[in-house]
Amino acid sequence: MNRTSGSNAGRRWTLPIVQNGRRLELECLETLDQLLALKEEWQALERRTPEPFTYFQSFDWCISWCQAFLDGEAAADQKPSVYVLWDGGDCLMIWPLMTRRVAGTVRAVVPLSAPMNQYAALLYDPARFDLTLGKLVFDGICGRGEGDAICLDHVPQTALLARIIGGRGVSPLTEQQSSILNLTDIADWESHHRALPKKQRLQRNSRRNRLEKLGRLDYRVLTPADAEYADQVDRCIAMKQDWLKGTGRLGRDLFDPRFAAFLRGLGQGTGPDEGCVYLHALTLDGVPIAMELGMRFHKDYYCFLGAIDLGYQQYSPGKVQMESAQRWAIESGIHRFDFLNDPSAYKSSWTNTSEPLTALYVPLTALGQVYCRQWMAGLRPRLRALYHGLGPAWRGRFRHVLDRLQALVGRAGGSMSLVLCCIP
């Protein structure tokens, strides 16, 4: 990347960072052209970063999101704030953030692509970026005055970022965690299946047998290189939308027409272990009845979007599809099969470990203090728990009311956005 070239070079925000006599430079990139120019350094840093759970900070994920969502009027309320630390021409750290207007007047600094990102982390060179330097960088970002608060959900507690920000700001009392099937000690699918409790094996076999009595059951895995991939991504999203409506859940981002374009743009030209995207489909007589879109990154597989045909819900096609996906993962050399941070009870029978997560809300202004303490760490998690505790019928009524209100005030209209962001 030529850091002095380009029409926007003179307008970039920079801050000198001095550590042990070294003069480094912290830079903030805010345009798509600037981010695209960073591709080589960004992808090289992805490979050097020693931590797992960093796919949602990868170049492919972040650029695909920007290309889909930072066009048009909606982009006026959000802009990238991607912080890059340089030592001369060497890139030491990349932290993809963005500044978003929420609740009418609050400017929140959140992970780029939030709330679609499933983990909050940063990319860094382990040989030249440490906790002390990270704290200096964080102090520089806080002192910039760019927003009212820095709000991070789903930070792995083992990540360097959690140690950098630890002790700053507030966190909700509710715990967060991801459910994971660790595959590193599993030799093959057959031995894994035999090691399951007898009751689980019988249940899984019974589900598959019931579906096979209805017709020809097949399993397919598509990639962006397949001609039908884009159409099948749209089909998966439509199935998920039907499920959300049928269960009275919000999931408003899945109804944004840009969401499909975003997913279709992921994984184009990436290597098999550098963000390749896979669309799994369990088909009955050639028609998908359960689908899952996931990403492979550094031998980790992320289950990003699952969907079922509600007409077959009584046959649990999603669980049959999940079993096939885990077999595919074992046979493909995946080390971690990650169900991400949705706290669904069914995951316990499909996983063998978890990753504790934390939320960190750091106020930067008096308004941010109120937003972080009273809303993000206070009322918001309580409303979220209350909403998830409702049955499908009551959630459906509540969703109908919110849809009507949203149509009246708009997605970012006034204090209504506080209610709408309760369930991201």
N, C-alpha and C positions, 0 to 999 in steps of 0.2 A: 504493500500500500504506500503510495506517495502521499505523505501527510501534508504537503504544502501545495498540492495541486487541487484544481477544482474551484468552481465559482464561490463555494461556501467556505473555503478554507479560512478566510479571515474572520469569519463570524463564529467560529467554534469556541465554546467555553473551555478554558484550560486553567489548571491550577498546579503550581509547583509543589511537589511532595519531596521533602528532604529526610533521608534516613541514613544514619552512619556516614555522613559526608557525601552520599549519593544524591544527586538532584534528578528526580523523576518527574514525569509530567502526567497529570490526570486530565483526561480529555472527555468531553461529552459529545456524542454524535446524535444528531436529531433529525436527519433526513434519510430517506431510503437510499439515495445515491451514496451517501457517506457510508452507510452500512454495507452496501454491495461492494464498495471498494475495499472493505475490510475482510473479504471472504477468505483469502489465503491465510492471514494471521489468525482469524477466528477458528477455522477448521483445524489449523495446526495446534492451537491451544486446547481444543476439544480433546485431541489425542494425548496431550500432556497432562491434562487435569487428572489427579489421582482418585477422585471421588466418584462413586456411582450416583445415580439419580440426577444426571445433568442433561438429559436429552432435551428438556424443555428450555434449555439455554443454548441449544445448538443453532448453528447458522441456518440450517434448513428449516427448522421449526420457526425461528424468529422471523426470517425473511418471508417465508410463506404467509405467516400471519400478517405482517406489515403490508404485503402486496394485496391481500384480500380485504383488510379492514381499515387501512389508512387512506382510503379514497373517499371523496364526497363530503357531505355535510357532517356526518358522524365523526369525522376525523378532527373537527374543530375542537372537540372537547378532550382529545387525547393526542399525545405526541410522544415519539420515542425519546428516551433519555438513556442512551447506552453508554456506560462509563468504561473507558479504556485507560489502563495504566501503561505508560511507555518508559522504557529505559533506553534512550536514544531511539534506534529503530527496532528494538525488541519489545514485543507485546508481552506484558507480565500478567495482566488480568483483564477480563471482560465481564461486566455485570449488566445484563440486559434488563433495563427498567423502562418505565414510561410514566408520564405525568398525566393523570386523568382527573377531570372535574366530576365530583360526585356530590350528591345531596345539595345540588344547587350552587353552593359557593365554596365548598371544600375542594382543595387541590391535593389529591393523594398521589404519592409516588409508590407505584406497585410494580410487580414483575411484568415485563413485556409479555403481552398476550393474556394477562389475567382477565377473568378467572379460569381460562382454558388450561393454563399451565398447571400441572399436577404437583410439581415440586418447585420450591424457590431455592436457588443456589447461584453460585458464580463459578466462572472458569478461571483457572490460574495455573501458573508455572510453579510446581512445588519446590523447585530448586532456588527460586528467587522471590517468592511471595509467601509471607508468613503472617502469623497472627498480629504481630506488632505493626507491620506495614498495612494490613487490612484495617486495623483500627484508625490509622492515619487517613486512609482513603475514606473510610466511613465518616470521620469527622469533617473531611473536606466536602463531602456530598451534603451532609447536614448543614454546613455553614453556607452553602450556596444560596439558600433561601428560595429554592425552586418550588416547594410545595408546603402544605400545612402539616403533612405527616407522611412517614414512610410506613407502609402497611404490607406485611409479608405473612401469608398463610403457608402452611405445609413446608416448613424448613426442616430438613432432616436434623435431628439432634446431634448426629455424628459429624455434620458438615462443618467446615471451617467458618461458614457464614454465621452459624448459630453461636459460635464462640466469639466472633467479632462483635456481634450485636448484643450478646448476653448481658443482662443487667441494665439494658437501656429500654426505656419505654415500659409498656404493659403487655400482658398476655391474658387471654381468657382462661377461666378455670377448667373448661372442658378440654380433655385430651384429644390429640389427633394422632392417627397412626395409619400406615399402609399395611395391607395384607399381602404376603409374598410366599410363593412356593419356591424354596431354594432347591435347585436341581443339581448342585455341584457334587453331591454324594450319591446321585441316582445314576446307576450304570446304564439302564435301558428301561423301556416302557413296561415290559413284561414283569421285571422284578419290582418295579414301583407298584404296579397293579396288584401283584400278589401280596405286597406288604400292607395293603389297605385292610382295615378291619372288615371282617366278613360281612357285616351289615351294609357297609358302604359298597362293597363289590356287588352284592345282590341288588341293591337299589339302582346302581348304575347300569347293570345288565338288564334289569327290568325296564328301565326307561327306554333303553335302546330297542329292546324287543317289542315294546308297545308301538313305537314309531315304525319299525320295520313291517309290522302287520298292516300298516296303512298304505304302503307302497315301497318304491325303491329308494333307499336311503344312501346318500353319497356325501362326500366331504371334499370341498375344493378350497384352495388357497390361491388368491389372485394377488398380483403386484401391479404397480403403475404401468408396467410394460405390456400388460394384457389389454386387448382391444376393448373388452367389455368392462374394464375396471371402473371407469368413471360412472357409467350407468349403474353399476352395482353399488358404488358408494352412495349415490343418490337414493337407491332402494333401501340401503341400510339406514340412512338418516330418516327416511319416511316411516320405516318400521319403528324407529325409536320415537319419533314424534307421536305416532299412534299410541305407543305404550305410555308416554308421558301424559297424554290427554286422558287415556283410560284409567290411569292411577291417580290423576289429579295432581301431578307434580309439575313444577314450573319449568326448569331447564330452558330459560328463555333464549339462550344463545343458540340452541339447536334449531330454533325457528327463524333465525336470521338467515336470509338467502345467501349471505356471504360465507356462511359456515361451510356449505358444500364446496364452494370454490376453494376455500382454504384447505380442506381435506384432500380434494383432488390434486392440489398443487404440491402436496407433501411427497417427499421421497423420490422426486424426479432426478435421476442420475446419481443417486447416492450409492455408496458401496453396500454390500450385504450386512456389514456390521457398523455402519455409519449413519443410521437413520432410515434404513429401508422400511417401507410401509407394507403391511400385509392385510388383505381383506379375506377373512375366513367365512365360509358359507356352508352350513348344513342344509342340504337340499332334499326334498321329498318329490320324487318323480321329476327332478330337474328344476324345481321351484324352491328358492331359499325360504326356510322357515325359521332359521336362526343365523345371525351374522355377527361378526366382531371385526372391528378395525383396530389394529395395533401396530406398534413400532418396535423395531429391533435396533438397539444402540449399545455398543460395547458389551455384547453378549447378554444384555438384559432385554427382556420383552415386556412392553407396557400395554396392558389391556385398556385401550382408550375409550372405545365406544362399542357397546354390545346392544343387540336388538333382537326381538323375537316377533313372529307373526302371532298376534293375539288369538287368532282362530285355532291355534294349536297349543295354547297356554297350558291346558290341562295335562299335556304330555311332557311338559318340562323340556322343550327343545333346546333352551339355552344351556341347560346342564349337560345335555348330550353333546352340544357343540363345544362346551368348555372342556369336556373330557378329550375330545379329538384335538383341540388346540394344545392341550398340555402334552399329548402324545407327540404332536408335531414339534413342540418346543424341545422335548427331550431328544428327539431324533435329529434336530437341527443344531444341537450343541449350545442351546441357551443355558445360561447359568442361573438367572433369576426370572421367574414368571410373576410379574408385578400387577396386582389387582388395583393398585393406586389407593387413593385416600377415602373413597366412599365407604362409610362404615356399615356396610350391609352384613346382616347376620349370616347369610349363606356362605360367605367366604371362608368361614372357619374350617369347613370340611374339604376345602380345596387348597389350603395353604399349610405351611409348617413353621412359619416365622412371621415377624412383623418388624416394621421400622418405625420407631417413635418419632413423631413430628412435633414441631412447636410453631406457634404463631407469635409474631413480634410486631408490635405497633408502637412506633416511635414518634411522638408529637414534636413538631418543629415550630409551631406558633400556638397562641392561646386558643385559636379556633381548632387547631389540630389536637390540643389537649382534651377539649370537650369531645371531639369526634372519636379519638382513640379510647378514652376511658369510659365514656357514657354509651357510645354506640358499638364500636368494634369489639371491645372486651366486656361490655356490659349487656345492653339490650339485645344486640344482634344474635349472639349465640343462644340466648333464651328463646327468642322468637323462632329461630331455626329449629331448636329442639321441640318446641310446641307444635310447629307445623308438621314435622316428620312424625310426631306422635298421633296426629289425626288419622282417621281411617280414609280410604280412597274416596268415599262418598263426600265427606266433609272437605277433603282437599280439593275435590272437583268443584264444589260450590265456591270455595275460597278462590280458586284459580279463575273461575268465571268472573267473579267480582274484580279481581286484579286486572284481568284482560280488558274489562270495560273501562276501568280507571286509567289503564295505560293508554288506551285508545284516545281518551280525553286529554290527558296531560302530556303524552309523549314519553319516550323511554327515559329521557334525562330531565323531565319536567319537575322542577322544584323539589319539595320535600318528598314527593311520591317516590323518587328514586331510592330513598332510604328503605322503603318497604320492599321495592322490587329487588334490591340487592341483598335482601335477607337470605334468599336462597339463590346463590350465584348460578 
